[in-house]
Amino acid sequence: MASQGRRGGASLPDRPTRNQPTGIISKLSQSPLVSRGKEVAGDAALVTKKLLKSTGKAAWIAGTTFLILVVPLIIEMDREQQLNELELQQASLLGTPTTMGPPPQK
């Protein structure tokens, strides 16, 4: 009986197999445009991740270099300025002429 063909009347649509999309959303999600969009988005995310990683490394290098080389220089310049101001203050209190020579060695 299963081998007999259909005889007239209304026929139901064939049932979709597991590989065929069943709805509009399924059809759209399996379209070449959507799959290409997913591929491009994945590539963009990978490039962004690599860029952020390399930018972070560069920021780390710049920050540590600044801390090691520039901060001690700023501190030393501030100390020298404070010493000069102290010498000027002492000279004005004592009434002696100021000389702008090098600071005394420790």
Rosetta constraint file for C-alpha pairs under 8 A:
AtomPair CA 16 CA 20 HARMONIC 5.76 0.50
AtomPair CA 16 CA 21 HARMONIC 7.42 0.50
AtomPair CA 16 CA 22 HARMONIC 6.68 0.50
AtomPair CA 21 CA 26 HARMONIC 5.29 0.50
AtomPair CA 21 CA 27 HARMONIC 5.50 0.50
AtomPair CA 22 CA 26 HARMONIC 6.35 0.50
AtomPair CA 22 CA 27 HARMONIC 7.33 0.50
AtomPair CA 23 CA 27 HARMONIC 6.20 0.50
AtomPair CA 24 CA 28 HARMONIC 6.10 0.50
AtomPair CA 25 CA 29 HARMONIC 5.99 0.50
AtomPair CA 26 CA 30 HARMONIC 6.25 0.50
AtomPair CA 27 CA 31 HARMONIC 6.29 0.50
AtomPair CA 28 CA 34 HARMONIC 7.13 0.50
AtomPair CA 29 CA 34 HARMONIC 5.97 0.50
AtomPair CA 29 CA 35 HARMONIC 7.44 0.50
AtomPair CA 30 CA 34 HARMONIC 6.76 0.50
AtomPair CA 30 CA 35 HARMONIC 6.74 0.50
AtomPair CA 31 CA 35 HARMONIC 6.44 0.50
AtomPair CA 32 CA 36 HARMONIC 6.01 0.50
AtomPair CA 33 CA 37 HARMONIC 6.11 0.50
AtomPair CA 34 CA 38 HARMONIC 6.19 0.50
AtomPair CA 35 CA 39 HARMONIC 6.25 0.50
AtomPair CA 36 CA 40 HARMONIC 6.18 0.50
AtomPair CA 37 CA 41 HARMONIC 6.06 0.50
AtomPair CA 38 CA 42 HARMONIC 6.13 0.50
AtomPair CA 39 CA 43 HARMONIC 6.26 0.50
AtomPair CA 40 CA 44 HARMONIC 6.10 0.50
AtomPair CA 41 CA 45 HARMONIC 6.14 0.50
AtomPair CA 42 CA 46 HARMONIC 6.26 0.50
AtomPair CA 43 CA 47 HARMONIC 6.25 0.50
AtomPair CA 44 CA 48 HARMONIC 6.05 0.50
AtomPair CA 45 CA 49 HARMONIC 6.07 0.50
AtomPair CA 46 CA 50 HARMONIC 6.26 0.50
AtomPair CA 47 CA 51 HARMONIC 6.06 0.50
AtomPair CA 48 CA 52 HARMONIC 6.08 0.50
AtomPair CA 49 CA 53 HARMONIC 6.11 0.50
AtomPair CA 50 CA 54 HARMONIC 6.17 0.50
AtomPair CA 51 CA 55 HARMONIC 5.96 0.50
AtomPair CA 52 CA 56 HARMONIC 5.95 0.50
AtomPair CA 53 CA 57 HARMONIC 6.33 0.50
AtomPair CA 54 CA 58 HARMONIC 6.22 0.50
AtomPair CA 55 CA 59 HARMONIC 6.11 0.50
AtomPair CA 56 CA 60 HARMONIC 6.12 0.50
AtomPair CA 57 CA 61 HARMONIC 6.26 0.50
AtomPair CA 58 CA 62 HARMONIC 6.13 0.50
AtomPair CA 59 CA 63 HARMONIC 5.95 0.50
AtomPair CA 60 CA 64 HARMONIC 6.13 0.50
AtomPair CA 61 CA 65 HARMONIC 6.02 0.50
AtomPair CA 62 CA 66 HARMONIC 6.10 0.50
AtomPair CA 63 CA 67 HARMONIC 6.25 0.50
AtomPair CA 64 CA 68 HARMONIC 6.10 0.50
AtomPair CA 65 CA 69 HARMONIC 5.92 0.50
AtomPair CA 65 CA 70 HARMONIC 7.70 0.50
AtomPair CA 66 CA 70 HARMONIC 5.09 0.50
AtomPair CA 66 CA 71 HARMONIC 6.61 0.50
AtomPair CA 67 CA 71 HARMONIC 5.28 0.50
AtomPair CA 67 CA 72 HARMONIC 7.69 0.50
AtomPair CA 68 CA 72 HARMONIC 7.06 0.50
AtomPair CA 69 CA 73 HARMONIC 6.92 0.50
AtomPair CA 70 CA 74 HARMONIC 6.28 0.50
AtomPair CA 71 CA 75 HARMONIC 6.21 0.50
AtomPair CA 72 CA 76 HARMONIC 6.13 0.50
AtomPair CA 73 CA 77 HARMONIC 6.16 0.50
AtomPair CA 74 CA 78 HARMONIC 6.18 0.50
AtomPair CA 75 CA 79 HARMONIC 6.25 0.50
AtomPair CA 76 CA 80 HARMONIC 6.24 0.50
AtomPair CA 77 CA 81 HARMONIC 6.22 0.50
AtomPair CA 78 CA 82 HARMONIC 6.19 0.50
AtomPair CA 79 CA 83 HARMONIC 6.17 0.50
AtomPair CA 80 CA 84 HARMONIC 6.22 0.50
AtomPair CA 81 CA 85 HARMONIC 6.22 0.50
AtomPair CA 82 CA 86 HARMONIC 6.10 0.50
AtomPair CA 83 CA 87 HARMONIC 6.17 0.50
AtomPair CA 83 CA 103 HARMONIC 7.92 0.50
AtomPair CA 84 CA 88 HARMONIC 6.20 0.50
AtomPair CA 85 CA 89 HARMONIC 6.10 0.50
AtomPair CA 86 CA 90 HARMONIC 6.12 0.50
AtomPair CA 87 CA 91 HARMONIC 6.03 0.50
AtomPair CA 87 CA 98 HARMONIC 7.86 0.50
AtomPair CA 88 CA 92 HARMONIC 6.14 0.50
AtomPair CA 88 CA 98 HARMONIC 6.67 0.50
AtomPair CA 89 CA 93 HARMONIC 6.27 0.50
AtomPair CA 90 CA 94 HARMONIC 6.09 0.50
AtomPair CA 91 CA 95 HARMONIC 5.62 0.50
AtomPair CA 91 CA 96 HARMONIC 5.17 0.50
AtomPair CA 91 CA 97 HARMONIC 6.52 0.50
AtomPair CA 91 CA 98 HARMONIC 6.08 0.50
AtomPair CA 92 CA 96 HARMONIC 6.76 0.50
AtomPair CA 92 CA 97 HARMONIC 8.00 0.50
